[in-house]
Amino acid sequence: CGGLMHHDPKEEYLRYWYYQNRFCMPFAEDEAPVHFLVEFSRGGRFYEYSVNIDGEGIKNEALYLIRGNRLRPQVIFLRTRDKVEFNRELSINEADVTLLVQQMESNPETSVLVINANLRYVDNDDIINAQAWFRENLEVSCHDMTMPELMDMYCNMPSILEFTNTALRNIGVGCTVAIVESQPSEWLRRNVRSMDRTVLDLFENGKISPTIHSYDTPDMVIRSVGRRKVIREMEFVHSGMGGYEYRAKACEESQGTIRLLTILAILYRSIHEDRTFVVDDMERNINAATFRDLLKYFCESTANGQLIYTTNSLMTMNQQEMTRIDEINILNARMKAMDTAISSGVTA
């Protein structure tokens, strides 16, 4: 439900997006829509937003104001395809609604919230409030952070590196992360024996490569700091008895350890910036016990941030330690290899 794109609702790209991104459960019909429902608060007011998306765009959309346990939620707007109805108590000009509908017809994949944020046909505080929450507080994690992104983030925001190392110690991963900066000449002296002649020529001729890879993981990046260039490397510090330390490069670590760094960056922002994150397949490549300890660490923090994630692990459903029963949605599917898929949200 992005910005205004003015597409014909019958264009093939909509159906392509739908079939690529829908939840493909074996028992679902081919045209079953993707359904999202989010409850959130902003400015002391509580809302429920739901949307159904299929191959033709948005099928249904609704925004409700939650008014307490004893009062029914108040409808703010209800949408079906390119038709929309607003609460009768709202003073909304019919001419503005007509213009809004025209935009919905041209942008079948775009939310009423986004259209109104761009063109402001309806001057309603709750609609404006809801769209602002999605823009400012919700983030969808689509991919793992690359090693250069992680190194730059740690150097620009040392507090995230400190948080990451504290969490790694608390959940017993057995290592911490360090960023090492070197001058190019110093780095060359240390690595000359292990470097390819072609790479050496790049340095010697002044053409410095932005990244150098071992397997699929960049070992180092080159950045400009003021007028000088520095080489940054990420090391994983493993500690042993008697103060023993072993420093491993990123390419020597498991994919699960690397994946943890992305997840911990998400947890930091959720805790310290009160943001809500949507993360699919959150425990991918992470040991089940480590994943459980990671979420427990998040739940024991003091913050208003929220995680909405999908997982196949039953270890995170412990109601005494982490999740309440109303925070868990279980989807039963007739699968060959897996009988249960779990969709869960955890609030710190």
Disulfide bonds with the S-S distance in Angstrom:
none
